[in-house]
Amino acid sequence: MSVRTRRALLAIAMLVALALALAVFVAGLQHSHDGAGTSSTASLEGGGEDASGAEATSSTGFDGAALPASLAVHDFALADQHGGTVSLGSLHGQVAVLAFLYSSCGATCVVIADQIRGALEELPGPVPVVFISADPAADTRTRIEGFLAQVGLSGRVEYLTGSQAQLAPVWRAYKVVPASAGRSAFDRYASVMLLDRSGHERVVYGLEQLTPEALAHDIRKLQGESG
């Protein structure tokens, strides 16, 4: 075999080796890309949790945190700011907003009230809103009326209170941290609930989830349920 032929064959072999190495490199890149794409798709379309660990709203249709409709109903019967009595049974057949707050709690309760007022303004018809006192000693009738006037909810909310003995079982039933635990503890666990037509807790919102749009959306959804 001539020198020229050997050189030609060696050049061809080198080209083949280079082509094979390039093919392996490209295949590796493609595999890496496909794996990343699968991981991203799974995080968006799969198991139901986003980066914050919250259940994806698309799985329930609610903007707030959905609760099972099978939860026990927690009845109550307490005096409102006008001296009448409001019970859970009196709300039967209506979707209602329930929140625990107190008139002197400051910014947290003002924010809660503002978000609820905003939701009411987005809805075409009246929706029952019930506030239950988390601090009966602070919630005199005068303070309650002043708070409701401050947040623009006079005449639109039933504000219920009572003695410590009357309220404590209600707080426990709804897993509420009362004002006696300290303002920081109350603020940390403050929430708003939606009750369905049968009085079951169906959706709950922490302060970070609470917006007029979310509340209005979920109220309409519950109103649209049959039964």
DOLUM-624020 format. One record per residue (C-alpha): residue number from 1; residue in three letters; z, y, x. Coordinates in Angstrom, 1 decimal. Example, Ala and Ser with C-alpha at 12.3 -4.5 7.8 and 13.67 -1.06 7.14 Angstrom:
// residues 2
 zagu tinu      w      v      u
    1  Ala    7.8   -4.5   12.3
    2  Ser    7.1   -1.1   13.7
END
This chain:
// residues 227
 zagu tinu      w      v      u
    1  Met    0.0    0.0    0.0
    2  Ser   -1.0    3.3    1.4
    3  Val    1.5    6.1    2.1
    4  Arg   -0.2    8.3   -0.5
    5  Thr    0.2    5.6   -3.2
    6  Arg    3.9    5.1   -2.3
    7  Arg    4.5    8.8   -2.6
    8  Ala    2.8    8.9   -6.0
    9  Leu    4.9    6.0   -7.3
   10  Leu    8.1    7.7   -6.0
   11  Ala    7.2   10.9   -7.8
   12  Ile    6.6    9.1  -11.0
   13  Ala    9.9    7.3  -10.8
   14  Met   11.8   10.5  -10.2
   15  Leu   10.1   12.1  -13.2
   16  Val   11.0    9.1  -15.4
   17  Ala   14.7    9.3  -14.2
   18  Leu   14.8   13.0  -14.9
   19  Ala   13.4   12.5  -18.4
   20  Leu   16.0    9.8  -19.2
   21  Ala   18.8   12.1  -17.9
   22  Leu   17.6   14.9  -20.1
   23  Ala   17.3   12.7  -23.1
   24  Val   20.9   11.5  -22.7
   25  Phe   22.1   15.1  -22.3
   26  Val   20.4   16.3  -25.4
   27  Ala   21.7   13.3  -27.4
   28  Gly   25.2   14.2  -26.3
   29  Leu   24.9   17.8  -27.5
   30  Gln   23.6   16.6  -30.8
   31  His   26.5   14.2  -31.3
   32  Ser   29.0   16.9  -30.5
   33  His   27.4   19.3  -32.9
   34  Asp   27.3   16.7  -35.7
   35  Gly   30.9   15.9  -35.2
   36  Ala   32.0   19.5  -35.4
   37  Gly   29.9   20.0  -38.5
   38  Thr   31.5   17.0  -40.2
   39  Ser   34.9   18.2  -39.3
   40  Ser   34.2   21.7  -40.7
   41  Thr   32.7   20.2  -43.9
   42  Ala   35.7   18.0  -44.4
   43  Ser   38.1   20.9  -44.1
   44  Leu   36.2   22.9  -46.7
   45  Glu   35.1   20.1  -49.1
   46  Gly   37.6   17.3  -48.5
   47  Gly   41.2   16.4  -49.1
   48  Gly   42.3   19.6  -50.8
   49  Glu   44.2   21.6  -48.3
   50  Asp   43.2   24.8  -46.6
   51  Ala   44.4   26.3  -43.3
   52  Ser   47.7   27.5  -45.0
   53  Gly   48.5   24.0  -46.4
   54  Ala   48.0   25.2  -50.0
   55  Glu   46.1   23.0  -52.4
   56  Ala   42.6   24.3  -52.9
   57  Thr   42.3   26.2  -56.2
   58  Ser   39.1   24.4  -57.1
   59  Ser   41.0   21.2  -57.6
   60  Thr   43.0   22.6  -60.4
   61  Gly   41.1   25.6  -61.6
   62  Phe   44.2   27.8  -61.3
   63  Asp   44.6   30.7  -58.9
   64  Gly   48.4   30.1  -58.8
   65  Ala   50.1   26.9  -57.8
   66  Ala   49.6   24.5  -60.6
   67  Leu   52.4   22.3  -62.0
   68  Pro   52.1   19.1  -63.9
   69  Ala   52.1   19.5  -67.7
   70  Ser   54.6   16.7  -67.9
   71  Leu   57.5   18.8  -66.5
   72  Ala   60.5   19.0  -68.8
   73  Val   60.9   22.0  -71.1
   74  His   63.9   24.2  -70.3
   75  Asp   65.1   26.0  -73.4
   76  Phe   67.1   29.2  -73.5
   77  Ala   68.4   31.6  -76.1
   78  Leu   69.5   35.0  -74.7
   79  Ala   70.0   38.5  -75.9
   80  Asp   67.2   41.0  -75.3
   81  Gln   67.5   44.7  -74.5
   82  His   67.5   45.6  -78.2
   83  Gly   70.4   43.2  -79.1
   84  Gly   68.1   40.6  -80.6
   85  Thr   67.9   37.0  -79.5
   86  Val   64.9   35.5  -77.8
   87  Ser   64.5   31.7  -77.2
   88  Leu   61.9   29.5  -75.7
   89  Gly   61.2   28.2  -79.2
   90  Ser   60.3   31.7  -80.3
   91  Leu   57.4   31.7  -77.9
   92  His   56.0   28.4  -79.2
   93  Gly   52.2   28.4  -79.6
   94  Gln   51.7   31.2  -77.1
   95  Val   51.0   31.4  -73.4
   96  Ala   53.8   33.4  -71.9
   97  Val   54.7   35.1  -68.6
   98  Leu   58.3   34.4  -67.3
   99  Ala   60.0   36.1  -64.4
  100  Phe   63.5   36.4  -63.1
  101  Leu   64.5   39.8  -61.7
  102  Tyr   67.1   42.5  -61.9
  103  Ser   66.8   46.3  -62.4
  104  Ser   68.3   47.3  -59.1
  105  Cys   66.5   44.9  -56.8
  106  Gly   64.1   47.5  -55.5
  107  Ala   60.6   47.0  -54.2
  108  Thr   60.3   43.2  -54.9
  109  Cys   61.0   43.6  -58.6
  110  Val   58.8   46.7  -58.9
  111  Val   55.9   44.8  -57.3
  112  Ile   56.4   41.9  -59.7
  113  Ala   56.4   44.2  -62.7
  114  Asp   53.4   46.1  -61.5
  115  Gln   51.3   43.0  -61.0
  116  Ile   52.2   41.7  -64.5
  117  Arg   51.4   45.1  -66.0
  118  Gly   48.0   45.0  -64.3
  119  Ala   47.3   41.6  -65.7
  120  Leu   48.2   42.7  -69.2
  121  Glu   45.8   45.6  -68.9
  122  Glu   43.0   43.1  -68.0
  123  Leu   43.5   40.9  -71.1
  124  Pro   42.1   41.7  -74.5
  125  Gly   45.2   40.9  -76.6
  126  Pro   48.9   40.9  -76.3
  127  Val   50.7   38.3  -74.1
  128  Pro   54.4   37.6  -74.4
  129  Val   56.3   38.6  -71.2
  130  Val   59.9   37.6  -70.7
  131  Phe   62.1   38.9  -67.9
  132  Ile   65.4   37.1  -67.5
  133  Ser   68.1   38.9  -65.5
  134  Ala   69.1   37.5  -62.1
  135  Asp   72.1   39.9  -62.0
  136  Pro   73.8   40.4  -65.3
  137  Ala   76.4   42.7  -63.9
  138  Ala   73.8   45.2  -62.8
  139  Asp   71.6   44.9  -65.8
  140  Thr   73.2   47.2  -68.4
  141  Arg   71.0   48.2  -71.3
  142  Thr   70.6   51.7  -69.8
  143  Arg   69.4   50.3  -66.4
  144  Ile   67.1   47.9  -68.1
  145  Glu   65.5   50.6  -70.1
  146  Gly   65.2   52.8  -67.1
  147  Phe   63.6   50.0  -65.0
  148  Leu   61.0   49.2  -67.7
  149  Ala   60.1   52.9  -68.1
  150  Gln   59.7   53.2  -64.3
  151  Val   57.2   50.3  -64.2
  152  Gly   55.3   51.2  -67.4
  153  Leu   56.5   48.2  -69.4
  154  Ser   58.6   49.8  -72.1
  155  Gly   57.9   48.1  -75.4
  156  Arg   55.8   45.4  -73.7
  157  Val   58.5   43.1  -72.3
  158  Glu   61.5   41.2  -73.6
  159  Tyr   64.3   41.7  -71.0
  160  Leu   67.0   39.0  -71.5
  161  Thr   70.5   39.0  -70.2
  162  Gly   73.9   37.6  -70.9
  163  Ser   77.1   36.5  -69.2
  164  Gln   77.2   34.6  -65.9
  165  Ala   78.1   31.5  -67.8
  166  Gln   75.1   31.9  -70.1
  167  Leu   72.6   32.6  -67.4
  168  Ala   73.7   30.1  -64.7
  169  Pro   72.3   27.0  -66.5
  170  Val   69.0   28.9  -67.0
  171  Trp   68.8   29.8  -63.3
  172  Arg   69.4   26.2  -62.3
  173  Ala   66.9   24.8  -64.8
  174  Tyr   64.1   27.1  -63.4
  175  Lys   65.3   26.7  -59.8
  176  Val   65.9   30.5  -59.5
  177  Val   67.9   32.1  -56.6
  178  Pro   70.1   34.7  -58.3
  179  Ala   71.0   38.1  -56.9
  180  Ser   74.5   36.8  -56.0
  181  Ala   72.8   34.8  -53.2
  182  Gly   71.9   38.1  -51.5
  183  Arg   68.9   40.4  -51.7
  184  Ser   67.0   38.7  -48.9
  185  Ala   67.3   35.3  -50.4
  186  Phe   66.3   36.6  -53.8
  187  Asp   63.3   38.3  -52.3
  188  Arg   62.2   35.2  -50.4
  189  Tyr   62.2   33.0  -53.4
  190  Ala   61.2   35.5  -56.2
  191  Ser   58.4   34.1  -58.3
  192  Val   56.5   34.4  -61.6
  193  Met   55.7   31.5  -64.0
  194  Leu   53.3   30.9  -66.7
  195  Leu   54.4   28.8  -69.7
  196  Asp   51.8   27.0  -71.8
  197  Arg   51.8   26.9  -75.6
  198  Ser   54.4   24.1  -75.6
  199  Gly   56.8   25.9  -73.3
  200  His   56.0   23.9  -70.2
  201  Glu   55.9   25.6  -66.8
  202  Arg   52.3   25.3  -65.7
  203  Val   51.6   27.8  -63.0
  204  Val   53.9   29.5  -60.5
  205  Tyr   53.2   32.4  -58.1
  206  Gly   55.1   33.5  -55.0
  207  Leu   54.8   37.1  -54.1
  208  Glu   51.9   36.4  -51.7
  209  Gln   49.9   34.8  -54.6
  210  Leu   50.7   37.3  -57.3
  211  Thr   47.9   39.6  -58.3
  212  Pro   46.8   41.0  -61.7
  213  Glu   43.5   39.1  -61.3
  214  Ala   45.1   35.8  -60.6
  215  Leu   47.6   36.1  -63.5
  216  Ala   44.9   37.2  -66.0
  217  His   42.6   34.4  -64.9
  218  Asp   45.2   31.7  -65.3
  219  Ile   46.5   33.1  -68.6
  220  Arg   43.0   32.9  -70.0
  221  Lys   42.6   29.4  -68.7
  222  Leu   45.8   28.3  -70.4
  223  Gln   44.9   30.1  -73.6
  224  Gly   41.7   28.1  -73.6
  225  Glu   43.4   24.7  -73.5
  226  Ser   43.4   22.8  -76.7
  227  Gly   46.7   21.8  -78.3
END
